[in-house]
Amino acid sequence: MVDYNPKSWIKLIFAFHKSDTFRILRKEILYIGIFTLLIAFITLRYFPNAIVLEKLIAIYSLIGFVLSLLLVFRTNTAYERWWEGRKKWGEIVNDTRNLSIKLSAILAEKEDKEFFKNMLPNFAFAAKEHLRKGVNFDELILTKEQFDLLLVKNHVPLAICEVMYIKLIELKKATKLTEEEFIILDKNLNALMDSLGACERIKNTPIPVSYSLFIKKFIFIYVMSLPLAFVIQFGYFSALIATFVFYVLVSMEVLAEEIEDPFGNDESDLPTDTLCERIKINVEEVLN
């Protein structure tokens, strides 16, 4: 995620990040510009007095209004997914902090605290990569036995929670935890898996393909035929109008596609790497 100052208008206007839609769509914008120029040339050359073309502006204004409503709904839906993912990662941060504080107060032996000091950040780092492409074991602090156990697991964050549950049960049997203390810790540990499950739901449930295809086709047909509505009044400048409209409309769709899966490495995705590092620092500070 990019850190920026939202009040710096001039800097933002002239900035071109990797995720800037103009950089993503520059080839398509060039192709659309050439195509709409061709449409304008054919219309002006062979149908310069077509009265019906002058009446298309009202129709295209109405269609543009409908299209804008669809795109607003599309971007709002994508942003809701992004924001829900951020809330769930905020809950993961809070639950790891709460667990570390309670464990620090309850546990007496350094070895037991050391175990959870490693495993709580391990869960966060494993969850982060689980939502991307697969767990990076180089980020985890594991013993040889723990590494061998997790290496054969398909769902590493789930396996880490299982290991922590087994440890809590062992502590309870050894009378290092009371029943009440076990229940208190169990609540926060369950919350970690609930938050990860919500993130998996966002990750594995994309926008329905039929809806996405409809919007793309709608934008394409609208922009391709847009010069017909303006060519009589604006001539070849109608191609510039159509190209600009294409850039605006398609940029909204591209932005929606980028933020609807907020767990990757794109500049607009959630700062999960930073959050994991923050969890590690907080847990180590409490349990040291």
Secondary structure, 3 states (H helix, E strand, C coil): CCCCCCCCHHHHHCCCCCCCHHHHHHHHHHHHHHHHHHHHHHHHHHCCCCHHHHCHHHHHHHHHHHHHHHHHHHHHHHHHHHHHHHHHHHHHHHHHHHHHHHHHHHCCCHHHHHHHHHHHHHHHHHHHHHCCCCCCHHHCCCCHHHHHHHHCCCCHHHHHHHHHHHHHHHHHHCCCCCHHHHHHHHHHHHHHHHHHHHHHHHHHCCCCHHHHHHHHHHHHHHHHHCHHHHHHHHCCHHHHHHHHHHHHHHHHHHHHHHHCCCCCCCCCCCCHHHHHHHHHHHHHHHHC
